[in-house]
């Protein structure tokens, strides 16, 4: 009986999207990914982000990997595909927060993220999103 409960619990976890999404402006959303990502979870992430962009007519998506513990080459491929999908529907993806260990894994595996605009951190991503959407951050 306990093994059945464990199987159900694992199934529920694997279908949850490991992400948080917030509106930055009416044209831009922030998506923070977290934890260990696998292909199943990334399929959910890709689906949710693309549906949200279409529903809200978003033009820029900030994808923050700062809280991602691990990803494999398949997940890196999903990120690349997400960038391509977003660009095809007129959404500019900005990737930020990529840790050096994750970057090394991706480079060694030959994964490129050519369809994603990449910056170091959320602060830089926010500045870029403002530039892309015509907003200006003004010190008061």
N, C-alpha and C positions, 0 to 999 in steps of 0.2 A: 504494500500500500504506500509506503514512504517513497519508493522508487517512482511510482506513478505521479505523486505530488511533485517530485523533483523534476520529472520530465515536463510537466505542465508549467512549472515555474520557469524552466529554461526556455521553453517556447515563448512564453510571455515576454521575457527579457529580450529575446532576439528580435521581436517584432517592434519593440519600442524604438523610436528615433532618438539617437543620442545627440540632441540638439536643443538649443534655445533660440528663439527668434523674436526680435524686437524691431519695431518701426523706428528708423532714425529720422527720416523726413517722409513726406508723402510719396517720394520717388525712390527711396532707399530703405532696404532692410538689412539688419545685422543678423547673421546666423553664427552662433558659437557652437562648434562641435566639441564633444568631450568623451573621455574614456578611451577604450580600445575599440577601434572600428573594424568591422568585418564586412564582407560583400552584402550579406543580407540586410544589415543595418544601413549600409550606404544606399542600397536600392530604395529604402524608405526615405532617407534623407533627400536623395535626388528627386523623388516623386513629390515630396512635401514642398521643397523649395520651388520647383518649377510650377506647381499648382498655385502656390502663394503669389509668385511673380505674375502669373497670368490673371489671377483673380483681382489683385490690387493694382495692376498696371505699373509694376515696379520697373525702374530702368537701371538700378544699381543694386548689387548684392555684395555685402561684405561677408566673407566666409573666414571665420577665425578658428585656427587650429591650435591656438595657444594652450588649450587644455586637453589635447589629444595625447594619450599615453603611447599608443602604438598603432601602426597601420602597416599593411603589407602591400605588395605590388598590385594586387587586384584592387585594393581600396584606392591606391594612388591613381590607378586607371579610371576608377569611378569619378574621382575628382577631375581628372582631365576631361572625361566625357561630360560631366556636369558643366564645365566651362564651355565646351563646344555647344551643348544644348542651349545654355543661356544666351550665348552670342547669336545663335540662329534665330532666337525669338526676340532679339533686340535688347537683351539685358547684359550690362557690363559686370562681370564678376571680378571682385577684388579679393585676393587671398592674403591673409596676414597671420602672424604668430607661429609660423613654421619653425619648429625647433631644429637645431643642427643635427641631432641624431636621426630625426625623421628625414631631413634633407639628404643626409648621407645614404640612408637606405634607398631612397628614391633614385639618387644618382647612380648608385651601384647597380640598381635593377634596370637602369636605362629608361626610367619613366620621366617624361617631360610634361610640363604643365603650360604648354605654349599658348593655350587659349585663356589663361588666367593672368590678370595683372597682379603682380606679387609685390608686397611691401613688407617691411619688417614687423610692424606692430599695429594695433588698433588705432592709435593716434594718427599714424601715417595713412591708414586706410580711410579714416574719417575725413582727413584733409583732402584726399583724392576723390572721395565720393562727393564732397561739397564742390570741388572744382568741376567734376563731371556733370553735376546737376544745377550749376549756376548759383549755389549758395556761397556765402562768405562768412567766415568766422571772424567776428570783430570783438576786440577786447573792450570792455566797458570801462 
